[in-house]
Structure formats: C-alpha cells, structure tokens
Amino acid sequence: MTPASPNPHTVSPAASPEETAAIAAALETFARATAPTVSAPVQPREPWRDAAILEGISREPQDDVPHPWINT
C-alpha cells in the first residue's frame, strides 16, 4: 500500500469586520433565544397570614363596617 499523498488546501484570509460583526450578532441572537427565563424568587407562604386572609381579618379595626356574621 502506498502512503496517501498530502492533501494541500488553502487557508482563507481572516474574516472581514462585517463578517465578524454578523457572526457576533448571530451568536447573541442564539444566546438570547435559548437562554432560560428568569423568574422572581418564590416567597415562602406564611400560614398565619393565609388564615387571616381567608377569615377576612384585618389589622386595623373597622368600626364603620358591620360584622358580616352579626345582623344588628
């Protein structure tokens, strides 16, 4: 078997500034399109606050609003 002859190939010159900018823009577009979305951190729920909201208890007493369970 004869050894393979070397395959000469030419090397193209460096990319032009326009080509470099186009490649950078394409990479930026790809990075933005495939980046994971950022969500707000989840606040831990407070059971006492949830119970107060469900029961309709307010922090400040409301004298002008009648109690919903007492018909007076």
All heavy atoms as TSV, in Angstrom:
chain	resi	resn	atom	element	x	y	z
A	1	MET	N	N	0.828	-1.177	0.000
A	1	MET	CA	C	0.000	0.000	0.000
A	1	MET	C	C	0.874	1.242	0.000
A	1	MET	O	O	1.849	1.314	0.724
A	1	MET	CB	C	-0.849	-0.008	1.264
A	1	MET	CG	C	-2.281	0.191	0.967
A	1	MET	SD	S	-3.220	-0.093	2.446
A	1	MET	CE	C	-4.290	1.194	2.259
A	2	THR	N	N	0.500	2.181	-0.801
A	2	THR	CA	C	1.279	3.411	-0.871
A	2	THR	C	C	0.710	4.431	0.118
A	2	THR	O	O	-0.512	4.499	0.316
A	2	THR	CB	C	1.234	3.994	-2.285
A	2	THR	OG1	O	-0.099	4.260	-2.619
A	2	THR	CG2	C	1.848	3.036	-3.289
A	3	PRO	N	N	1.569	5.179	0.741
A	3	PRO	CA	C	1.056	6.184	1.663
A	3	PRO	C	C	0.258	7.250	0.918
A	3	PRO	O	O	0.540	7.562	-0.232
A	3	PRO	CB	C	2.297	6.767	2.306
A	3	PRO	CG	C	3.422	6.404	1.415
A	3	PRO	CD	C	2.993	5.178	0.646
A	4	ALA	N	N	-0.756	7.760	1.599
A	4	ALA	CA	C	-1.593	8.793	0.976
A	4	ALA	C	C	-0.781	10.066	0.796
A	4	ALA	O	O	0.016	10.438	1.642
A	4	ALA	CB	C	-2.800	9.081	1.858
A	5	SER	N	N	-0.983	10.648	-0.339
A	5	SER	CA	C	-0.259	11.892	-0.596
A	5	SER	C	C	-0.899	13.021	0.216
A	5	SER	O	O	-2.103	13.020	0.447
A	5	SER	CB	C	-0.294	12.211	-2.088
A	5	SER	OG	O	-1.619	12.417	-2.489
A	6	PRO	N	N	-0.081	13.928	0.674
A	6	PRO	CA	C	-0.665	15.029	1.449
A	6	PRO	C	C	-1.656	15.816	0.607
A	6	PRO	O	O	-1.451	16.015	-0.587
A	6	PRO	CB	C	0.529	15.874	1.842
A	6	PRO	CG	C	1.652	15.440	0.979
A	6	PRO	CD	C	1.341	14.059	0.483
A	7	ASN	N	N	-2.746	16.198	1.230
A	7	ASN	CA	C	-3.793	16.933	0.543
A	7	ASN	C	C	-3.607	18.421	0.823
A	7	ASN	O	O	-4.026	18.903	1.867
A	7	ASN	CB	C	-5.168	16.457	1.015
A	7	ASN	CG	C	-6.292	17.111	0.237
A	7	ASN	OD1	O	-6.055	17.810	-0.737
A	7	ASN	ND2	N	-7.506	16.868	0.679
A	8	PRO	N	N	-2.986	19.139	-0.073
A	8	PRO	CA	C	-2.791	20.558	0.185
A	8	PRO	C	C	-4.130	21.296	0.093
A	8	PRO	O	O	-4.975	20.996	-0.738
A	8	PRO	CB	C	-1.831	21.001	-0.919
A	8	PRO	CG	C	-2.044	20.032	-2.011
A	8	PRO	CD	C	-2.443	18.725	-1.354
A	9	HIS	N	N	-4.332	22.200	1.001
A	9	HIS	CA	C	-5.544	23.020	0.954
A	9	HIS	C	C	-5.164	24.455	1.278
A	9	HIS	O	O	-4.157	24.716	1.931
A	9	HIS	CB	C	-6.606	22.505	1.920
A	9	HIS	CG	C	-6.157	22.463	3.341
A	9	HIS	ND1	N	-5.310	21.504	3.832
A	9	HIS	CD2	C	-6.438	23.279	4.372
A	9	HIS	CE1	C	-5.089	21.735	5.110
A	9	HIS	NE2	N	-5.756	22.815	5.470
A	10	THR	N	N	-5.961	25.335	0.811
A	10	THR	CA	C	-5.668	26.741	1.029
A	10	THR	C	C	-6.404	27.229	2.271
A	10	THR	O	O	-7.476	26.744	2.620
A	10	THR	CB	C	-6.111	27.582	-0.184
A	10	THR	OG1	O	-7.503	27.399	-0.366
A	10	THR	CG2	C	-5.362	27.172	-1.431
A	11	VAL	N	N	-5.816	28.172	2.904
A	11	VAL	CA	C	-6.420	28.779	4.089
A	11	VAL	C	C	-6.953	30.131	3.678
A	11	VAL	O	O	-6.225	30.946	3.098
A	11	VAL	CB	C	-5.378	28.917	5.219
A	11	VAL	CG1	C	-5.980	29.614	6.418
A	11	VAL	CG2	C	-4.823	27.558	5.581
A	12	SER	N	N	-8.211	30.347	3.952
A	12	SER	CA	C	-8.806	31.627	3.573
A	12	SER	C	C	-8.311	32.732	4.500
A	12	SER	O	O	-7.928	32.463	5.637
A	12	SER	CB	C	-10.325	31.538	3.615
A	12	SER	OG	O	-10.746	31.266	4.921
A	13	PRO	N	N	-8.332	33.946	4.052
A	13	PRO	CA	C	-7.878	35.041	4.903
A	13	PRO	C	C	-8.852	35.253	6.072
A	13	PRO	O	O	-9.932	34.682	6.113
A	13	PRO	CB	C	-7.864	36.244	3.954
A	13	PRO	CG	C	-8.802	35.894	2.867
A	13	PRO	CD	C	-8.739	34.389	2.736
A	14	ALA	N	N	-8.433	36.056	7.006
A	14	ALA	CA	C	-9.271	36.342	8.181
A	14	ALA	C	C	-10.582	36.983	7.745
A	14	ALA	O	O	-10.684	37.578	6.676
A	14	ALA	CB	C	-8.519	37.264	9.124
A	15	ALA	N	N	-11.581	36.859	8.612
A	15	ALA	CA	C	-12.895	37.415	8.309
A	15	ALA	C	C	-12.833	38.938	8.316
A	15	ALA	O	O	-12.065	39.553	9.053
A	15	ALA	CB	C	-13.907	36.940	9.337
A	16	SER	N	N	-13.675	39.520	7.475
A	16	SER	CA	C	-13.728	40.978	7.421
A	16	SER	C	C	-14.464	41.495	8.667
A	16	SER	O	O	-15.144	40.732	9.369
A	16	SER	CB	C	-14.468	41.417	6.149
A	16	SER	OG	O	-15.837	41.072	6.259
A	17	PRO	N	N	-14.349	42.768	8.971
A	17	PRO	CA	C	-15.074	43.312	10.123
A	17	PRO	C	C	-16.591	43.116	10.018
A	17	PRO	O	O	-17.267	42.872	11.024
A	17	PRO	CB	C	-14.713	44.795	10.111
A	17	PRO	CG	C	-13.403	44.867	9.407
A	17	PRO	CD	C	-13.438	43.754	8.393
A	18	GLU	N	N	-17.130	43.184	8.806
A	18	GLU	CA	C	-18.565	42.980	8.620
A	18	GLU	C	C	-18.946	41.535	8.928
A	18	GLU	O	O	-19.963	41.260	9.563
A	18	GLU	CB	C	-18.995	43.348	7.195
A	18	GLU	CG	C	-18.911	44.831	6.873
A	18	GLU	CD	C	-17.504	45.268	6.492
A	18	GLU	OE1	O	-16.647	44.397	6.211
A	18	GLU	OE2	O	-17.256	46.488	6.491
A	19	GLU	N	N	-18.116	40.595	8.470
A	19	GLU	CA	C	-18.383	39.180	8.750
A	19	GLU	C	C	-18.258	38.893	10.242
A	19	GLU	O	O	-19.056	38.143	10.814
A	19	GLU	CB	C	-17.423	38.298	7.962
A	19	GLU	CG	C	-17.675	38.311	6.461
A	19	GLU	CD	C	-16.585	37.583	5.690
A	19	GLU	OE1	O	-15.433	37.562	6.132
A	19	GLU	OE2	O	-16.920	37.024	4.637
A	20	THR	N	N	-17.275	39.502	10.867
A	20	THR	CA	C	-17.104	39.318	12.306
A	20	THR	C	C	-18.311	39.856	13.065
A	20	THR	O	O	-18.807	39.216	14.004
A	20	THR	CB	C	-15.821	40.026	12.782
A	20	THR	OG1	O	-14.720	39.545	12.008
A	20	THR	CG2	C	-15.563	39.787	14.241
A	21	ALA	N	N	-18.810	41.014	12.677
A	21	ALA	CA	C	-19.990	41.597	13.326
A	21	ALA	C	C	-21.215	40.721	13.097
A	21	ALA	O	O	-22.040	40.545	14.002
A	21	ALA	CB	C	-20.231	43.009	12.806
A	22	ALA	N	N	-21.362	40.157	11.914
A	22	ALA	CA	C	-22.502	39.296	11.614
A	22	ALA	C	C	-22.455	38.025	12.464
A	22	ALA	O	O	-23.482	37.567	12.976
A	22	ALA	CB	C	-22.534	38.947	10.131
A	23	ILE	N	N	-21.275	37.458	12.636
A	23	ILE	CA	C	-21.125	36.259	13.471
A	23	ILE	C	C	-21.441	36.580	14.924
A	23	ILE	O	O	-22.169	35.838	15.612
A	23	ILE	CB	C	-19.713	35.661	13.317
A	23	ILE	CG1	C	-19.531	35.100	11.900
A	23	ILE	CG2	C	-19.448	34.593	14.360
A	23	ILE	CD1	C	-18.112	34.719	11.567
A	24	ALA	N	N	-20.938	37.715	15.410
A	24	ALA	CA	C	-21.212	38.116	16.793
A	24	ALA	C	C	-22.708	38.347	17.009
A	24	ALA	O	O	-23.270	37.950	18.035
A	24	ALA	CB	C	-20.420	39.364	17.146
A	25	ALA	N	N	-23.377	38.978	16.043
A	25	ALA	CA	C	-24.817	39.219	16.155
A	25	ALA	C	C	-25.592	37.905	16.140
A	25	ALA	O	O	-26.565	37.736	16.891
A	25	ALA	CB	C	-25.285	40.129	15.024
A	26	ALA	N	N	-25.178	36.970	15.308
A	26	ALA	CA	C	-25.851	35.669	15.257
A	26	ALA	C	C	-25.677	34.915	16.568
A	26	ALA	O	O	-26.623	34.294	17.068
A	26	ALA	CB	C	-25.309	34.848	14.088
A	27	LEU	N	N	-24.477	34.971	17.143
A	27	LEU	CA	C	-24.255	34.307	18.430
A	27	LEU	C	C	-25.093	34.951	19.540
A	27	LEU	O	O	-25.652	34.259	20.395
A	27	LEU	CB	C	-22.774	34.338	18.791
A	27	LEU	CG	C	-21.875	33.434	17.956
A	27	LEU	CD1	C	-20.413	33.678	18.291
A	27	LEU	CD2	C	-22.239	31.981	18.171
A	28	GLU	N	N	-25.191	36.266	19.537
A	28	GLU	CA	C	-26.000	36.971	20.539
A	28	GLU	C	C	-27.478	36.615	20.389
A	28	GLU	O	O	-28.178	36.379	21.376
A	28	GLU	CB	C	-25.800	38.480	20.401
A	28	GLU	CG	C	-26.560	39.299	21.405
A	28	GLU	CD	C	-26.069	39.102	22.824
A	28	GLU	OE1	O	-24.894	38.733	23.015
A	28	GLU	OE2	O	-26.871	39.309	23.754
A	29	THR	N	N	-27.948	36.570	19.164
A	29	THR	CA	C	-29.350	36.191	18.920
A	29	THR	C	C	-29.604	34.768	19.404
A	29	THR	O	O	-30.623	34.492	20.041
A	29	THR	CB	C	-29.677	36.304	17.423
A	29	THR	OG1	O	-29.421	37.649	17.010
A	29	THR	CG2	C	-31.121	35.963	17.145
A	30	PHE	N	N	-28.688	33.872	19.111
A	30	PHE	CA	C	-28.839	32.488	19.556
A	30	PHE	C	C	-28.839	32.399	21.083
A	30	PHE	O	O	-29.648	31.692	21.685
A	30	PHE	CB	C	-27.715	31.626	18.984
A	30	PHE	CG	C	-27.732	30.218	19.492
A	30	PHE	CD1	C	-28.636	29.301	18.989
A	30	PHE	CD2	C	-26.852	29.807	20.481
A	30	PHE	CE1	C	-28.660	28.002	19.462
A	30	PHE	CE2	C	-26.870	28.514	20.958
A	30	PHE	CZ	C	-27.781	27.602	20.446
A	31	ALA	N	N	-27.926	33.139	21.728
A	31	ALA	CA	C	-27.846	33.102	23.189
A	31	ALA	C	C	-29.134	33.621	23.818
A	31	ALA	O	O	-29.634	33.069	24.805
A	31	ALA	CB	C	-26.652	33.922	23.664
A	32	ARG	N	N	-29.698	34.688	23.262
A	32	ARG	CA	C	-30.954	35.231	23.818
A	32	ARG	C	C	-32.133	34.294	23.565
A	32	ARG	O	O	-33.026	34.189	24.397
A	32	ARG	CB	C	-31.238	36.599	23.216
A	32	ARG	CG	C	-30.316	37.661	23.739
A	32	ARG	CD	C	-30.651	39.002	23.158
A	32	ARG	NE	N	-29.635	39.963	23.530
A	32	ARG	CZ	C	-29.889	41.206	23.861
A	32	ARG	NH1	N	-31.122	41.646	23.832
A	32	ARG	NH2	N	-28.904	42.010	24.189
A	33	ALA	N	N	-32.146	33.636	22.422
A	33	ALA	CA	C	-33.263	32.756	22.084
A	33	ALA	C	C	-33.255	31.478	22.916
A	33	ALA	O	O	-34.307	30.900	23.188
A	33	ALA	CB	C	-33.228	32.413	20.596
A	34	THR	N	N	-32.086	31.036	23.331
A	34	THR	CA	C	-32.002	29.762	24.041
A	34	THR	C	C	-31.742	29.917	25.532
A	34	THR	O	O	-31.634	28.915	26.238
A	34	THR	CB	C	-30.890	28.890	23.438
A	34	THR	OG1	O	-29.654	29.591	23.528
A	34	THR	CG2	C	-31.199	28.547	21.982
A	35	ALA	N	N	-31.656	31.139	26.027
A	35	ALA	CA	C	-31.385	31.357	27.454
A	35	ALA	C	C	-32.615	31.003	28.285
A	35	ALA	O	O	-33.749	31.221	27.854
A	35	ALA	CB	C	-31.003	32.811	27.687
A	36	PRO	N	N	-32.417	30.446	29.474
A	36	PRO	CA	C	-33.569	30.153	30.329
A	36	PRO	C	C	-34.182	31.453	30.839
A	36	PRO	O	O	-33.497	32.462	31.019
A	36	PRO	CB	C	-32.960	29.337	31.476
A	36	PRO	CG	C	-31.522	29.701	31.480
A	36	PRO	CD	C	-31.163	30.043	30.064
A	37	THR	N	N	-35.486	31.419	31.060
A	37	THR	CA	C	-36.168	32.611	31.557
A	37	THR	C	C	-35.890	32.787	33.038
A	37	THR	O	O	-35.752	31.817	33.781
A	37	THR	CB	C	-37.684	32.504	31.335
A	37	THR	OG1	O	-38.157	31.330	31.994
A	37	THR	CG2	C	-38.024	32.417	29.860
A	38	VAL	N	N	-35.813	34.021	33.448
A	38	VAL	CA	C	-35.560	34.337	34.848
A	38	VAL	C	C	-36.897	34.644	35.505
A	38	VAL	O	O	-37.664	35.465	35.018
A	38	VAL	CB	C	-34.612	35.550	34.967
A	38	VAL	CG1	C	-34.386	35.921	36.415
A	38	VAL	CG2	C	-33.301	35.251	34.277
A	39	SER	N	N	-37.179	33.972	36.585
A	39	SER	CA	C	-38.430	34.222	37.293
A	39	SER	C	C	-38.124	34.816	38.656
A	39	SER	O	O	-37.029	34.681	39.183
A	39	SER	CB	C	-39.233	32.925	37.446
A	39	SER	OG	O	-38.485	32.005	38.217
A	40	ALA	N	N	-39.130	35.462	39.205
A	40	ALA	CA	C	-38.970	36.069	40.521
A	40	ALA	C	C	-38.831	34.969	41.568
A	40	ALA	O	O	-39.430	33.894	41.447
A	40	ALA	CB	C	-40.181	36.932	40.843
A	41	PRO	N	N	-38.038	35.210	42.598
A	41	PRO	CA	C	-37.908	34.183	43.639
A	41	PRO	C	C	-39.238	33.964	44.352
A	41	PRO	O	O	-40.002	34.906	44.566
A	41	PRO	CB	C	-36.857	34.755	44.592
A	41	PRO	CG	C	-36.821	36.208	44.307
A	41	PRO	CD	C	-37.247	36.389	42.885
A	42	VAL	N	N	-39.502	32.738	44.668
A	42	VAL	CA	C	-40.763	32.385	45.323
A	42	VAL	C	C	-40.649	32.718	46.805
A	42	VAL	O	O	-39.725	32.276	47.489
A	42	VAL	CB	C	-41.064	30.882	45.126
A	42	VAL	CG1	C	-42.325	30.495	45.861
A	42	VAL	CG2	C	-41.173	30.563	43.649
A	43	GLN	N	N	-41.597	33.514	47.276
A	43	GLN	CA	C	-41.629	33.862	48.691
A	43	GLN	C	C	-42.307	32.732	49.458
A	43	GLN	O	O	-43.330	32.203	49.023
A	43	GLN	CB	C	-42.410	35.168	48.903
A	43	GLN	CG	C	-41.786	36.362	48.229
A	43	GLN	CD	C	-40.457	36.743	48.872
A	43	GLN	OE1	O	-40.234	36.502	50.042
A	43	GLN	NE2	N	-39.574	37.319	48.075
A	44	PRO	N	N	-41.766	32.358	50.612
A	44	PRO	CA	C	-42.418	31.310	51.393
A	44	PRO	C	C	-43.763	31.801	51.919
A	44	PRO	O	O	-43.919	32.963	52.286
A	44	PRO	CB	C	-41.434	31.044	52.527
A	44	PRO	CG	C	-40.593	32.259	52.613
A	44	PRO	CD	C	-40.554	32.853	51.244
A	45	ARG	N	N	-44.725	30.920	51.901
A	45	ARG	CA	C	-46.064	31.277	52.378
A	45	ARG	C	C	-46.091	31.222	53.893
A	45	ARG	O	O	-45.490	30.355	54.500
A	45	ARG	CB	C	-47.088	30.330	51.789
A	45	ARG	CG	C	-47.171	30.482	50.279
A	45	ARG	CD	C	-48.310	29.702	49.723
A	45	ARG	NE	N	-49.542	30.185	50.254
A	45	ARG	CZ	C	-50.507	30.743	49.541
A	45	ARG	NH1	N	-50.336	30.861	48.266
A	45	ARG	NH2	N	-51.615	31.149	50.095
A	46	GLU	N	N	-46.799	32.167	54.477
A	46	GLU	CA	C	-46.956	32.212	55.913
A	46	GLU	C	C	-48.340	31.688	56.259
A	46	GLU	O	O	-49.347	32.282	55.867
A	46	GLU	CB	C	-46.785	33.639	56.416
A	46	GLU	CG	C	-45.410	34.205	56.115
A	46	GLU	CD	C	-45.285	35.653	56.548
A	46	GLU	OE1	O	-46.192	36.155	57.240
A	46	GLU	OE2	O	-44.287	36.265	56.197
A	47	PRO	N	N	-48.435	30.593	56.986
A	47	PRO	CA	C	-49.751	30.013	57.291
A	47	PRO	C	C	-50.648	30.969	58.066
A	47	PRO	O	O	-51.866	31.005	57.840
A	47	PRO	CB	C	-49.427	28.780	58.117
A	47	PRO	CG	C	-47.989	28.520	57.928
A	47	PRO	CD	C	-47.350	29.780	57.483
A	48	TRP	N	N	-50.080	31.759	58.975
A	48	TRP	CA	C	-50.916	32.672	59.763
A	48	TRP	C	C	-51.504	33.766	58.883
A	48	TRP	O	O	-52.664	34.143	59.038
A	48	TRP	CB	C	-50.097	33.308	60.898
A	48	TRP	CG	C	-49.704	32.309	61.923
A	48	TRP	CD1	C	-48.475	31.755	62.105
A	48	TRP	CD2	C	-50.555	31.706	62.896
A	48	TRP	NE1	N	-48.501	30.859	63.126
A	48	TRP	CE2	C	-49.771	30.808	63.638
A	48	TRP	CE3	C	-51.899	31.834	63.218
A	48	TRP	CZ2	C	-50.284	30.046	64.681
A	48	TRP	CZ3	C	-52.405	31.079	64.256
A	48	TRP	CH2	C	-51.608	30.197	64.971
A	49	ARG	N	N	-50.713	34.253	57.947
A	49	ARG	CA	C	-51.218	35.295	57.043
A	49	ARG	C	C	-52.299	34.724	56.132
A	49	ARG	O	O	-53.327	35.372	55.895
A	49	ARG	CB	C	-50.062	35.842	56.212
A	49	ARG	CG	C	-50.474	36.947	55.275
A	49	ARG	CD	C	-49.241	37.466	54.514
A	49	ARG	NE	N	-49.610	38.489	53.590
A	49	ARG	CZ	C	-49.991	38.266	52.326
A	49	ARG	NH1	N	-50.033	37.039	51.871
A	49	ARG	NH2	N	-50.315	39.256	51.543
A	50	ASP	N	N	-52.088	33.524	55.617
A	50	ASP	CA	C	-53.089	32.894	54.762
A	50	ASP	C	C	-54.396	32.687	55.512
A	50	ASP	O	O	-55.486	32.917	54.976
A	50	ASP	CB	C	-52.573	31.562	54.229
A	50	ASP	CG	C	-51.430	31.741	53.234
A	50	ASP	OD1	O	-51.250	32.864	52.729
A	50	ASP	OD2	O	-50.734	30.751	52.978
A	51	ALA	N	N	-54.305	32.246	56.775
A	51	ALA	CA	C	-55.515	32.039	57.566
A	51	ALA	C	C	-56.231	33.360	57.804
A	51	ALA	O	O	-57.469	33.423	57.742
A	51	ALA	CB	C	-55.167	31.375	58.894
A	52	ALA	N	N	-55.492	34.419	58.079
A	52	ALA	CA	C	-56.111	35.722	58.303
A	52	ALA	C	C	-56.804	36.229	57.048
A	52	ALA	O	O	-57.902	36.786	57.122
A	52	ALA	CB	C	-55.055	36.729	58.760
A	53	ILE	N	N	-56.197	36.009	55.892
A	53	ILE	CA	C	-56.824	36.438	54.644
A	53	ILE	C	C	-58.096	35.642	54.390
A	53	ILE	O	O	-59.130	36.200	53.999
A	53	ILE	CB	C	-55.828	36.304	53.469
A	53	ILE	CG1	C	-54.732	37.356	53.607
A	53	ILE	CG2	C	-56.534	36.449	52.130
A	53	ILE	CD1	C	-53.605	37.203	52.618
A	54	LEU	N	N	-58.049	34.344	54.627
A	54	LEU	CA	C	-59.233	33.515	54.416
A	54	LEU	C	C	-60.360	33.886	55.366
A	54	LEU	O	O	-61.531	33.829	55.005
A	54	LEU	CB	C	-58.876	32.038	54.564
A	54	LEU	CG	C	-58.015	31.454	53.450
A	54	LEU	CD1	C	-57.622	30.027	53.788
A	54	LEU	CD2	C	-58.769	31.493	52.135
A	55	GLU	N	N	-60.026	34.269	56.580
A	55	GLU	CA	C	-61.053	34.638	57.557
A	55	GLU	C	C	-61.483	36.087	57.422
A	55	GLU	O	O	-62.447	36.498	58.053
A	55	GLU	CB	C	-60.530	34.381	58.967
A	55	GLU	CG	C	-60.349	32.915	59.266
A	55	GLU	CD	C	-59.831	32.677	60.670
A	55	GLU	OE1	O	-59.832	33.625	61.472
A	55	GLU	OE2	O	-59.422	31.555	60.941
A	56	GLY	N	N	-60.788	36.865	56.621
A	56	GLY	CA	C	-61.165	38.251	56.426
A	56	GLY	C	C	-60.805	39.135	57.606
A	56	GLY	O	O	-61.463	40.146	57.855
A	57	ILE	N	N	-59.783	38.786	58.329
A	57	ILE	CA	C	-59.369	39.573	59.481
A	57	ILE	C	C	-58.433	40.663	58.990
A	57	ILE	O	O	-57.492	40.411	58.252
A	57	ILE	CB	C	-58.653	38.691	60.522
A	57	ILE	CG1	C	-59.618	37.633	61.022
A	57	ILE	CG2	C	-58.092	39.519	61.649
A	57	ILE	CD1	C	-58.987	36.621	61.912
A	58	SER	N	N	-58.701	41.884	59.458
A	58	SER	CA	C	-57.824	42.976	59.082
A	58	SER	C	C	-56.982	43.391	60.276
A	58	SER	O	O	-57.315	43.099	61.428
A	58	SER	CB	C	-58.630	44.165	58.571
A	58	SER	OG	O	-59.443	44.671	59.598
A	59	ARG	N	N	-55.929	44.102	60.007
A	59	ARG	CA	C	-55.030	44.541	61.072
A	59	ARG	C	C	-55.660	45.677	61.861
A	59	ARG	O	O	-55.549	45.743	63.069
A	59	ARG	CB	C	-53.713	44.991	60.442
A	59	ARG	CG	C	-52.702	45.433	61.422
A	59	ARG	CD	C	-51.412	45.755	60.727
A	59	ARG	NE	N	-50.522	46.419	61.662
A	59	ARG	CZ	C	-49.410	47.002	61.355
A	59	ARG	NH1	N	-49.030	47.004	60.098
A	59	ARG	NH2	N	-48.663	47.575	62.246
A	60	GLU	N	N	-56.302	46.574	61.162
A	60	GLU	CA	C	-56.936	47.727	61.799
A	60	GLU	C	C	-58.425	47.434	62.017
A	60	GLU	O	O	-59.101	46.923	61.133
A	60	GLU	CB	C	-56.784	48.960	60.908
A	60	GLU	CG	C	-55.353	49.277	60.520
A	60	GLU	CD	C	-54.521	49.725	61.710
A	60	GLU	OE1	O	-55.058	50.349	62.619
A	60	GLU	OE2	O	-53.313	49.422	61.713
A	61	PRO	N	N	-58.970	47.780	63.188
A	61	PRO	CA	C	-60.407	47.580	63.386
A	61	PRO	C	C	-61.201	48.561	62.529
A	61	PRO	O	O	-60.819	49.716	62.357
A	61	PRO	CB	C	-60.595	47.854	64.874
A	61	PRO	CG	C	-59.439	48.698	65.277
A	61	PRO	CD	C	-58.310	48.314	64.369
A	62	GLN	N	N	-62.274	48.075	61.954
A	62	GLN	CA	C	-63.132	48.908	61.111
A	62	GLN	C	C	-64.469	49.051	61.819
A	62	GLN	O	O	-65.320	48.162	61.750
A	62	GLN	CB	C	-63.285	48.285	59.731
A	62	GLN	CG	C	-61.968	48.157	58.985
A	62	GLN	CD	C	-62.114	47.422	57.668
A	62	GLN	OE1	O	-63.164	46.876	57.365
A	62	GLN	NE2	N	-61.059	47.420	56.878
A	63	ASP	N	N	-64.642	50.185	62.494
A	63	ASP	CA	C	-65.862	50.397	63.269
A	63	ASP	C	C	-67.063	50.704	62.397
A	63	ASP	O	O	-68.195	50.389	62.763
A	63	ASP	CB	C	-65.644	51.540	64.269
A	63	ASP	CG	C	-64.577	51.180	65.302
A	63	ASP	OD1	O	-64.431	49.977	65.598
A	63	ASP	OD2	O	-63.886	52.093	65.773
A	64	ASP	N	N	-66.848	51.298	61.236
A	64	ASP	CA	C	-67.980	51.686	60.398
A	64	ASP	C	C	-68.518	50.536	59.546
A	64	ASP	O	O	-69.583	50.633	58.971
A	64	ASP	CB	C	-67.584	52.860	59.510
A	64	ASP	CG	C	-66.402	52.541	58.609
A	64	ASP	OD1	O	-65.657	51.602	58.932
A	64	ASP	OD2	O	-66.231	53.235	57.587
A	65	VAL	N	N	-67.804	49.444	59.468
A	65	VAL	CA	C	-68.244	48.299	58.674
A	65	VAL	C	C	-68.858	47.267	59.622
A	65	VAL	O	O	-68.208	46.803	60.557
A	65	VAL	CB	C	-67.059	47.674	57.901
A	65	VAL	CG1	C	-67.525	46.464	57.112
A	65	VAL	CG2	C	-66.421	48.706	56.990
A	66	PRO	N	N	-70.117	46.906	59.415
A	66	PRO	CA	C	-70.731	45.915	60.303
A	66	PRO	C	C	-70.108	44.542	60.119
A	66	PRO	O	O	-69.581	44.213	59.061
A	66	PRO	CB	C	-72.203	45.917	59.885
A	66	PRO	CG	C	-72.203	46.445	58.485
A	66	PRO	CD	C	-71.041	47.354	58.386
A	67	HIS	N	N	-70.206	43.768	61.173
A	67	HIS	CA	C	-69.669	42.409	61.146
A	67	HIS	C	C	-70.539	41.573	60.196
A	67	HIS	O	O	-71.760	41.613	60.261
A	67	HIS	CB	C	-69.669	41.814	62.559
A	67	HIS	CG	C	-68.840	40.568	62.643
A	67	HIS	ND1	N	-69.314	39.352	62.286
A	67	HIS	CD2	C	-67.569	40.398	63.048
A	67	HIS	CE1	C	-68.362	38.433	62.469
A	67	HIS	NE2	N	-67.289	39.055	62.924
A	68	PRO	N	N	-69.925	40.773	59.314
A	68	PRO	CA	C	-70.735	40.043	58.334
A	68	PRO	C	C	-71.585	38.929	58.944
A	68	PRO	O	O	-72.574	38.508	58.345
A	68	PRO	CB	C	-69.696	39.474	57.376
A	68	PRO	CG	C	-68.432	39.434	58.142
A	68	PRO	CD	C	-68.496	40.565	59.111
A	69	TRP	N	N	-71.261	38.438	60.135
A	69	TRP	CA	C	-71.992	37.331	60.726
A	69	TRP	C	C	-72.995	37.777	61.787
A	69	TRP	O	O	-73.794	36.987	62.274
A	69	TRP	CB	C	-71.043	36.325	61.344
A	69	TRP	CG	C	-70.142	35.712	60.323
A	69	TRP	CD1	C	-68.850	36.006	60.105
A	69	TRP	CD2	C	-70.507	34.753	59.340
A	69	TRP	NE1	N	-68.356	35.277	59.055
A	69	TRP	CE2	C	-69.364	34.492	58.571
A	69	TRP	CE3	C	-71.680	34.081	59.029
A	69	TRP	CZ2	C	-69.355	33.589	57.523
A	69	TRP	CZ3	C	-71.652	33.177	57.979
A	69	TRP	CH2	C	-70.520	32.944	57.232
A	70	ILE	N	N	-72.967	39.045	62.137
A	70	ILE	CA	C	-73.897	39.553	63.142
A	70	ILE	C	C	-74.821	40.554	62.458
A	70	ILE	O	O	-74.389	41.559	61.923
A	70	ILE	CB	C	-73.143	40.231	64.303
A	70	ILE	CG1	C	-72.197	39.236	64.945
A	70	ILE	CG2	C	-74.124	40.818	65.313
A	70	ILE	CD1	C	-71.322	39.832	66.034
A	71	ASN	N	N	-76.123	40.269	62.486
A	71	ASN	CA	C	-77.109	41.149	61.838
A	71	ASN	C	C	-77.711	42.053	62.892
A	71	ASN	O	O	-78.777	41.793	63.459
A	71	ASN	CB	C	-78.206	40.326	61.157
A	71	ASN	CG	C	-77.638	39.500	60.020
A	71	ASN	OD1	O	-76.725	39.948	59.365
A	71	ASN	ND2	N	-78.150	38.311	59.827
A	72	THR	N	N	-77.084	43.146	63.184
A	72	THR	CA	C	-77.630	44.088	64.163
A	72	THR	C	C	-77.834	45.428	63.550
A	72	THR	O	O	-77.310	45.805	62.579
A	72	THR	CB	C	-76.701	44.239	65.386
A	72	THR	OG1	O	-75.426	44.649	64.922
A	72	THR	CG2	C	-76.600	42.944	66.143
